[in-house]
Amino acid sequence: MLVVKEIDLYYGASQALKHVSIQAEIGKVTTVLGRNGVGKTSLLKAIVGQQPIRSGSVSWLDKDISKYTPPQRGKSGIAYVPQGREIFPLLTVRENLETAFAAVSSKDKYISEEIFELFPVLKDMQKRRGGDLSGGQQQQLAIARALTMRPQLLVLDEPTEGIQPSIIKDIGRIIALLRDRGDMAILLVEQYYEFARDLANDFYVLDRGEVVLSGDIEKSDEEEIMQYLTV
């Protein structure tokens, strides 16, 4: 289980997160909801080690990883799909996938056939450069690269952003499949409530760097959540 406990995060003198606590269990999708600029991406960067926390702790599988570097967290089974995808445009699809090998043991330095079963479009594009793919294909590549790390925690930052509806459905189907497999915790940041609602078990709503709502999404009050999502 991922346990984030009372973390504070600053950019200079500006506080982005205030005493934020969340949990994400293996076998479940946990979603973090909120408008732009409320601290969702900052929370994910704190979890994956890209932004240091001022106080509090981040624990994964009963180990305090607050001081771990991003590579150390990757080797601990945490994979991150950032907002904007951040694939390598000049590398081929296959080379992009192979960059994940840095986080796995020597016996796992291969691309599982399951990757191409989940993302069949990538199988036929292995020799194409990442920059030549459409936005939706690049998002699939970013998720596939993360899965090549064989993670136990998959962290997704707005995977539906700027993606055509057909690809959004495919991504939702894959997240549901990974959830139902039961061997992975999935932490999903989203602005689109309907997409998150259909996939998530638990939810947290951030506003101005603080958790203002949380719980079982099936028992949640949609109107109460939506007041923190609408402009």
C-alpha positions in Angstrom: 0.0 0.0 0.0 1.0 3.6 -0.7 0.6 5.8 2.4 1.2 9.6 2.1 1.0 11.1 5.5 0.7 14.8 6.3 3.0 16.1 3.6 3.8 19.7 3.0 5.4 20.8 -0.3 6.7 24.2 -1.2 8.0 25.9 -4.4 10.2 28.6 -2.8 8.0 30.5 -0.4 4.8 29.3 -2.0 3.1 26.3 -0.3 1.6 23.9 -2.9 0.5 21.1 -0.5 -0.8 21.4 3.1 -0.8 18.4 5.3 -2.0 16.1 2.5 -2.7 12.5 3.4 -3.8 9.8 1.0 -3.6 6.0 0.6 -3.7 3.8 -2.5 -4.2 0.0 -2.1 -3.0 -2.8 -4.4 -6.0 -4.1 -6.4 -7.7 -0.7 -6.5 -7.8 2.5 -8.5 -7.5 5.6 -6.3 -8.3 8.9 -8.0 -7.3 12.4 -7.1 -9.7 15.0 -8.4 -9.6 18.8 -8.6 -9.3 21.8 -10.8 -6.1 23.0 -12.5 -3.6 24.4 -10.1 -4.8 22.9 -6.8 -1.8 20.6 -6.3 -2.6 17.4 -8.0 0.6 17.1 -10.1 2.7 18.4 -7.1 1.3 15.5 -5.1 2.3 13.0 -7.7 5.8 14.5 -8.0 6.2 14.2 -4.3 5.2 10.5 -4.5 7.6 9.6 -7.3 10.4 11.7 -5.9 10.6 14.5 -8.5 9.8 17.2 -5.9 11.1 17.1 -2.3 8.6 17.4 0.6 9.2 19.8 3.5 7.5 17.6 6.1 5.4 14.4 6.4 6.3 11.1 4.8 5.7 8.8 1.8 5.7 5.1 2.5 5.4 2.3 0.0 5.0 -1.4 0.9 5.7 -0.5 4.6 9.0 1.3 3.8 9.5 5.0 4.2 10.7 6.2 0.8 10.6 9.9 1.5 14.3 10.2 0.9 14.5 7.9 -2.1 15.5 9.4 -5.4 13.2 8.9 -8.5 15.4 6.0 -9.8 15.2 4.3 -6.4 11.5 4.7 -6.3 11.3 3.2 -9.8 13.3 0.2 -8.7 10.9 -0.1 -5.8 8.1 -0.7 -8.2 6.7 2.8 -8.8 6.1 3.9 -12.4 4.9 7.3 -13.4 3.1 8.5 -16.5 3.5 12.3 -16.4 1.1 14.9 -17.8 2.2 15.7 -21.3 3.5 12.1 -21.8 7.2 13.1 -22.1 8.1 10.3 -24.5 11.4 10.6 -26.4 10.4 12.0 -29.9 13.6 10.9 -31.7 13.7 7.4 -30.3 11.7 4.6 -31.9 8.6 3.2 -30.2 10.7 0.1 -29.2 13.6 2.3 -27.9 11.1 4.3 -25.8 9.9 1.1 -24.2 13.4 -0.1 -23.6 14.2 3.1 -21.6 12.2 1.4 -18.8 14.8 -1.3 -18.5 16.9 1.0 -16.2 14.4 0.3 -13.4 14.2 -3.5 -13.7 16.5 -6.5 -12.9 18.5 -8.1 -15.7 16.1 -11.0 -16.0 13.2 -8.6 -16.8 15.0 -6.5 -19.5 12.6 -7.6 -22.2 9.3 -6.2 -23.5 6.5 -8.6 -22.5 4.1 -9.7 -25.2 1.3 -8.5 -23.0 2.4 -4.9 -23.7 1.5 -5.4 -27.4 -1.7 -7.3 -26.4 -2.8 -4.2 -24.4 -1.6 -1.8 -27.1 -1.7 -3.5 -30.4 -1.2 -0.3 -32.3 2.3 -0.1 -30.9 3.3 -3.5 -32.2 3.1 -2.4 -35.8 4.9 0.9 -35.0 7.9 -0.4 -33.1 10.3 1.1 -35.7 8.6 4.5 -36.0 9.9 7.5 -34.0 7.9 8.5 -31.0 7.5 12.0 -32.3 5.7 10.7 -35.4 2.9 9.2 -33.4 -0.4 11.0 -32.8 -1.2 12.3 -29.3 -3.3 9.3 -28.4 -0.7 6.9 -29.6 2.0 8.8 -27.6 -0.2 8.5 -24.5 -0.5 4.7 -25.1 3.3 4.6 -25.6 3.8 6.4 -22.3 1.6 4.0 -20.4 3.2 1.0 -22.1 6.7 2.3 -21.2 5.5 2.5 -17.5 4.1 -1.0 -17.6 7.4 -2.3 -19.1 8.8 -1.5 -15.6 6.5 -4.2 -14.2 5.3 -1.8 -11.5 3.2 -2.5 -8.4 2.2 1.2 -8.3 1.2 2.9 -11.5 0.8 6.7 -11.2 -1.1 8.4 -14.0 -1.3 12.2 -14.4 -4.4 13.1 -16.5 -4.0 10.4 -19.1 -7.2 11.6 -20.9 -5.9 15.2 -21.5 -6.0 16.1 -25.2 -6.9 12.6 -26.3 -9.6 11.6 -28.8 -12.6 9.8 -27.3 -11.8 6.4 -28.9 -8.4 6.4 -27.3 -9.9 7.5 -23.9 -12.1 4.4 -24.0 -9.1 2.2 -24.7 -7.1 3.7 -21.9 -10.1 3.3 -19.5 -10.4 -0.4 -20.6 -6.7 -1.0 -19.9 -6.9 0.7 -16.5 -9.9 -1.5 -15.6 -8.1 -4.6 -16.7 -5.0 -3.8 -14.6 -7.2 -3.0 -11.6 -9.1 -6.2 -11.9 -5.9 -8.2 -12.2 -5.4 -7.4 -8.5 -1.6 -7.1 -8.3 -1.2 -3.3 -8.8 -2.2 -0.1 -7.1 -3.2 2.6 -9.5 -3.2 6.3 -8.6 -5.1 8.3 -11.2 -5.2 12.1 -11.3 -8.1 13.4 -13.3 -10.2 16.5 -14.0 -13.0 14.5 -15.7 -15.2 13.1 -13.1 -17.1 10.6 -15.2 -13.9 8.9 -16.4 -12.5 8.6 -12.9 -15.9 7.6 -11.3 -16.2 4.6 -13.7 -12.8 3.3 -12.8 -12.0 4.3 -9.2 -12.7 2.6 -5.9 -11.5 5.5 -3.6 -11.3 9.2 -4.2 -9.6 12.3 -2.9 -10.5 15.9 -3.9 -7.9 18.6 -3.6 -8.6 22.3 -3.3 -5.9 24.9 -2.7 -3.4 22.2 -1.8 -5.5 20.5 0.8 -7.7 17.3 0.8 -11.3 18.6 1.2 -13.2 15.4 0.4 -12.3 11.7 0.4 -13.9 8.3 0.6 -15.5 5.4 -1.3 -16.5 6.8 -4.7 -19.6 4.6 -4.8 -20.9 6.2 -1.7 -19.8 9.7 -2.7 -22.1 12.7 -3.3 -21.5 13.7 -7.0 -22.9 17.2 -6.5 -20.5 17.8 -3.6 -17.5 16.6 -5.6 -18.5 18.6 -8.7 -18.4 21.9 -6.8 -14.7 21.4 -6.6 -14.3 20.5 -10.3 -16.4 23.1 -12.1 -15.0 26.5 -12.9 
